[in-house]
């Protein structure tokens, strides 16, 4: 699989058709799946973390760096790691996005630990340029709010992954997929696209796991919007999460990690949907990375405030 250096792609925010998110911003034949126990049902704090690093409810811990927090996640050796973010919005270009920080601070941790990186960008299918143009138009209510740098940062992420020996790829819809989106009306078009992202992600990850040359102990990382990887989504978003399809495929060794930038976290209703939101005070520990661990398969990593 190849990650093109130049391509036209669609970045779709992880939102429900009826809501506009903080833009959570802009991856053979059968093979045996390793039988392994699921991660521990209790949080696994860093062995070197002092008790003073506790910061409250939902397994809240403080770390000096995002890498320290991510190493806690990786300690259970998950085989599918769904990374979710809030897509950077226009006007936020002065603050490094989750995608940029993941590439610079966290992606190196996956060298030797991950085989593939699947990013939530779409490679337009050949032979249906008119449908591609129409789909792009249908997504404008979402994408026009996003920072112009979003797609370039995903490309940079793919290039950095390849340099680390992690093979990057993007979602590959068919003309039929785009035809279904163009036939949907109003908000249904966004919902249809979100369903397509879920289905393509699950299908492509399963294909990667089934490759004969895939190392069964190396993880596959999926990077995209914050809601798609949720293993415990509310009913309103259940149709857009691929977790239920992928967790059984790796014997439960599935983990969902949200990466958020504190400057992007606002008080609007979209953020209030998250169970950790009521327990987070961005002014309390601005120079620390905050990590919540609300469920055995779920982590939330909030970066330190950007130094001014």
C-alpha positions as CSV (number, residue, x, y, z in Angstrom):
1,X,0.0,0.0,0.0
2,X,1.2,3.5,-0.8
3,X,0.5,6.9,0.7
4,X,0.5,9.4,-2.2
5,X,2.5,12.6,-1.7
6,X,-0.1,14.5,-3.7
7,X,-3.7,13.7,-3.6
8,X,-7.2,15.2,-3.4
9,X,-8.9,13.9,-0.3
10,X,-11.9,14.6,1.9
11,X,-11.5,15.3,5.5
12,X,-14.8,14.6,7.3
13,X,-15.3,15.8,10.9
14,X,-16.5,13.2,13.4
15,X,-19.9,14.7,14.1
16,X,-23.4,13.5,14.1
17,X,-25.7,14.8,11.4
18,X,-27.6,16.9,13.9
19,X,-24.6,18.5,15.6
20,X,-21.6,20.5,14.7
21,X,-18.7,19.3,16.8
22,X,-15.6,21.1,18.1
23,X,-14.7,19.4,15.0
24,X,-13.2,16.3,16.4
25,X,-10.1,17.6,13.2
26,X,-8.2,16.3,9.8
27,X,-6.5,4.2,8.3
28,X,-6.1,-11.6,1.6
29,X,-6.9,-14.7,2.7
30,X,-8.0,-15.6,6.3
31,X,-5.3,-15.5,8.9
32,X,-5.3,-16.5,12.5
33,X,-6.0,-13.8,15.1
34,X,-3.8,-14.1,18.2
35,X,-5.8,-15.2,21.2
36,X,-4.9,-12.9,23.9
37,X,-6.5,-11.6,27.0
38,X,-8.1,-8.2,27.0
39,X,-6.4,-5.3,28.8
40,X,-6.8,-5.2,32.5
41,X,-10.1,-3.9,33.7
42,X,-8.4,-1.4,36.0
43,X,-6.3,1.6,35.1
44,X,-2.6,0.9,34.8
45,X,-0.8,3.9,36.2
46,X,2.8,4.5,35.4
47,X,5.2,2.6,37.7
48,X,7.1,5.8,38.2
49,X,4.1,8.1,38.8
50,X,3.8,9.5,42.3
51,X,0.5,9.6,44.1
52,X,0.6,13.4,43.8
53,X,0.0,12.9,40.1
54,X,-3.6,11.8,40.7
55,X,-5.9,14.6,39.6
56,X,-9.4,13.3,40.4
57,X,-12.2,11.3,38.9
58,X,-12.2,8.8,36.0
59,X,-8.7,7.7,36.6
60,X,-7.3,11.2,36.1
61,X,-3.4,11.4,36.1
62,X,-0.9,14.1,35.3
63,X,2.2,13.6,33.2
64,X,5.2,15.6,32.2
65,X,4.7,14.7,28.5
66,X,2.2,13.2,26.2
67,X,4.7,10.4,25.5
68,X,4.7,9.4,29.2
69,X,0.9,9.2,29.0
70,X,0.9,7.2,25.7
71,X,3.4,4.7,27.1
72,X,0.8,3.8,29.8
73,X,-1.6,3.1,27.0
74,X,0.9,1.0,25.1
75,X,1.9,-1.0,28.2
76,X,-1.1,-3.4,27.6
77,X,0.1,-4.1,24.0
78,X,-3.1,-3.3,22.1
79,X,-3.4,-4.5,18.6
80,X,-5.8,-1.9,17.2
81,X,-5.3,1.7,18.5
82,X,-8.0,4.1,17.5
83,X,-6.7,7.7,17.9
84,X,-9.4,10.4,17.8
85,X,-8.9,14.1,17.7
86,X,-10.8,17.4,17.4
87,X,-10.0,18.7,13.9
88,X,-8.2,22.0,14.0
89,X,-10.5,24.9,13.1
90,X,-9.9,28.1,11.2
91,X,-8.4,30.7,13.4
92,X,-6.5,28.2,15.5
93,X,-3.4,28.0,13.3
94,X,-1.3,29.6,16.1
95,X,-1.7,26.6,18.3
96,X,-0.2,23.2,17.3
97,X,-3.0,20.8,16.4
98,X,-3.5,17.3,17.8
99,X,-2.4,15.9,14.4
100,X,0.9,17.9,14.5
101,X,1.6,16.9,18.1
102,X,0.9,13.3,17.5
103,X,3.3,13.3,14.5
104,X,6.1,15.0,16.5
105,X,5.6,13.7,20.0
106,X,3.8,10.3,19.8
107,X,4.3,8.7,16.5
108,X,7.9,7.8,17.2
109,X,6.7,5.6,20.1
110,X,5.1,3.3,17.5
111,X,8.4,2.4,15.7
112,X,8.7,-1.4,16.0
113,X,5.3,-1.5,17.7
114,X,2.9,-0.8,14.8
115,X,2.8,-2.1,11.3
116,X,0.3,0.3,9.7
117,X,-1.3,3.7,10.1
118,X,-4.7,4.3,8.5
119,X,-5.7,8.0,8.4
120,X,-9.2,9.4,8.0
121,X,-8.7,10.9,4.6
122,X,-10.4,9.6,1.5
123,X,-8.7,8.8,-1.8
124,X,-11.3,9.8,-4.5
125,X,-12.1,6.7,-6.6
126,X,-11.2,6.9,-10.3
127,X,-13.9,7.1,-12.9
128,X,-16.5,9.1,-11.0
129,X,-15.1,12.6,-10.9
130,X,-18.5,14.2,-11.0
131,X,-19.6,12.3,-7.9
132,X,-16.4,13.2,-6.1
133,X,-17.0,16.9,-6.8
134,X,-20.6,16.6,-5.5
135,X,-19.6,14.7,-2.4
136,X,-17.0,17.4,-1.6
137,X,-19.7,20.0,-2.0
138,X,-22.0,18.1,0.4
139,X,-19.3,18.1,3.0
140,X,-18.6,21.8,2.8
141,X,-20.7,22.7,5.9
142,X,-18.2,20.6,7.9
143,X,-14.9,21.1,6.0
144,X,-15.2,24.9,5.5
145,X,-14.8,25.4,9.2
146,X,-11.6,23.5,9.4
147,X,-8.1,24.9,9.3
148,X,-6.5,24.9,5.8
149,X,-3.5,23.0,7.2
150,X,-5.5,19.9,8.3
151,X,-5.0,17.8,5.2
152,X,-1.3,18.8,4.9
153,X,-0.7,17.7,8.5
154,X,-2.3,14.3,7.7
155,X,0.1,14.0,4.7
156,X,3.0,14.9,7.0
157,X,1.9,12.3,9.5
158,X,1.9,9.6,6.7
159,X,5.3,10.6,5.6
160,X,6.7,10.5,9.1
161,X,5.1,7.1,9.7
162,X,6.8,5.6,6.6
163,X,10.2,6.9,7.8
164,X,9.6,5.0,11.0
165,X,8.8,1.8,9.2
166,X,5.0,2.1,9.8
167,X,3.1,1.8,6.5
168,X,0.5,4.6,6.0
169,X,-2.6,4.4,4.0
170,X,-6.0,6.3,3.6
171,X,-9.6,5.3,3.2
172,X,-10.4,4.0,-0.3
173,X,-14.1,4.5,-1.2
174,X,-15.7,3.2,-4.4
175,X,-17.8,5.1,-6.9
176,X,-20.8,3.3,-5.4
177,X,-19.9,4.7,-2.0
178,X,-19.9,8.2,-3.3
179,X,-23.1,7.6,-5.3
180,X,-24.9,6.7,-2.1
181,X,-23.7,9.9,-0.5
182,X,-24.9,12.0,-3.4
183,X,-28.3,10.4,-3.3
184,X,-28.8,11.4,0.3
185,X,-30.4,14.7,1.1
186,X,-29.7,17.4,3.6
187,X,-28.1,16.2,6.9
188,X,-28.5,12.6,5.7
189,X,-25.5,13.1,3.4
190,X,-23.3,13.8,6.4
191,X,-24.7,10.7,8.1
192,X,-24.1,8.6,5.1
193,X,-20.5,9.8,4.9
194,X,-19.9,9.0,8.6
195,X,-21.4,5.5,8.0
196,X,-19.1,5.1,5.0
197,X,-16.0,6.1,7.1
198,X,-17.0,3.5,9.7
199,X,-17.5,0.7,7.2
200,X,-14.3,1.4,5.2
201,X,-12.2,1.7,8.3
202,X,-13.4,-1.7,9.7
203,X,-13.0,-3.4,6.3
204,X,-9.5,-2.0,5.7
205,X,-8.2,-2.8,9.2
206,X,-9.5,-6.3,9.0
207,X,-7.8,-6.7,5.6
208,X,-4.5,-5.5,7.2
209,X,-4.9,-8.0,10.1
210,X,-5.5,-10.8,7.6
211,X,-2.4,-10.2,5.5
212,X,-0.1,-13.2,5.4
213,X,2.9,-11.0,6.1
214,X,1.3,-9.1,9.0
215,X,3.1,-9.5,12.3
216,X,0.3,-10.5,14.7
217,X,2.0,-8.7,17.6
218,X,2.3,-5.3,15.8
219,X,-0.5,-2.9,16.2
220,X,-2.6,-1.1,13.5
221,X,-3.2,2.6,14.3
222,X,-6.2,4.4,13.1
223,X,-6.1,8.2,13.2
224,X,-9.2,10.3,12.7
225,X,-12.2,12.0,14.2
226,X,-12.9,11.6,17.9
227,X,-16.2,9.7,17.7
228,X,-15.5,7.0,15.2
229,X,-13.4,4.7,17.5
230,X,-15.6,5.0,20.6
231,X,-16.3,1.4,22.0
232,X,-19.1,2.8,24.2
233,X,-20.9,5.3,22.0
234,X,-24.3,6.8,22.8
235,X,-27.2,5.5,20.7
236,X,-27.1,8.6,18.5
237,X,-23.6,7.8,17.4
238,X,-23.5,4.0,17.5
239,X,-23.9,3.7,13.7
240,X,-20.7,5.7,13.2
241,X,-18.3,3.8,15.5
242,X,-16.2,0.9,14.1
243,X,-15.1,-0.3,17.6
244,X,-17.7,-3.1,17.8
245,X,-16.4,-4.5,14.5
246,X,-12.7,-4.3,15.3
247,X,-12.4,-5.2,19.0
248,X,-13.5,-8.8,18.5
249,X,-11.1,-9.1,15.5
250,X,-8.1,-8.7,17.9
251,X,-9.5,-10.7,20.9
252,X,-10.4,-7.5,22.8
253,X,-6.9,-5.9,22.4
254,X,-8.5,-2.7,21.2
255,X,-8.0,0.7,22.7
256,X,-9.5,4.1,22.0
257,X,-7.4,7.2,22.7
258,X,-8.6,10.8,22.3
259,X,-6.0,13.5,21.9
260,X,-7.2,17.0,22.6
261,X,-5.5,20.4,22.7
262,X,-6.7,22.5,25.7
263,X,-7.0,25.7,23.7
264,X,-9.6,23.9,21.5
265,X,-11.8,22.8,24.4
266,X,-14.7,25.1,24.8
267,X,-17.8,25.2,26.8
268,X,-20.2,24.4,24.1
269,X,-22.6,21.4,24.1
270,X,-20.5,19.2,21.9
271,X,-17.7,19.1,24.5
272,X,-20.2,18.5,27.3
273,X,-21.1,15.2,25.7
274,X,-17.8,13.8,26.9
275,X,-17.9,12.1,30.4
276,X,-14.5,13.6,31.4
277,X,-15.5,17.2,30.6
278,X,-17.1,17.9,34.0
279,X,-13.9,16.8,35.7
280,X,-11.4,18.8,33.6
281,X,-10.1,22.2,34.7
282,X,-7.7,23.5,32.1
283,X,-6.4,26.2,34.5
284,X,-5.5,23.8,37.2
285,X,-2.4,22.2,35.7
286,X,-1.6,24.1,32.5
287,X,2.0,22.8,32.2
288,X,1.0,19.1,32.6
289,X,-0.5,16.6,30.3
290,X,-3.8,15.3,31.8
291,X,-5.0,11.8,31.1
292,X,-8.4,10.3,32.0
293,X,-9.0,6.6,31.9
294,X,-12.8,6.3,32.2
295,X,-13.1,2.7,31.0
296,X,-10.6,-0.2,30.5
297,X,-10.4,0.4,26.8
298,X,-10.7,4.2,26.7
299,X,-8.2,7.0,27.4
300,X,-8.3,10.7,27.0
301,X,-5.0,12.6,26.7
302,X,-5.2,16.4,26.9
303,X,-1.9,18.1,26.0
304,X,-0.3,20.8,28.1
305,X,-1.2,24.4,27.4
306,X,0.9,25.9,24.6
307,X,3.7,28.1,26.0
308,X,3.4,31.7,25.2
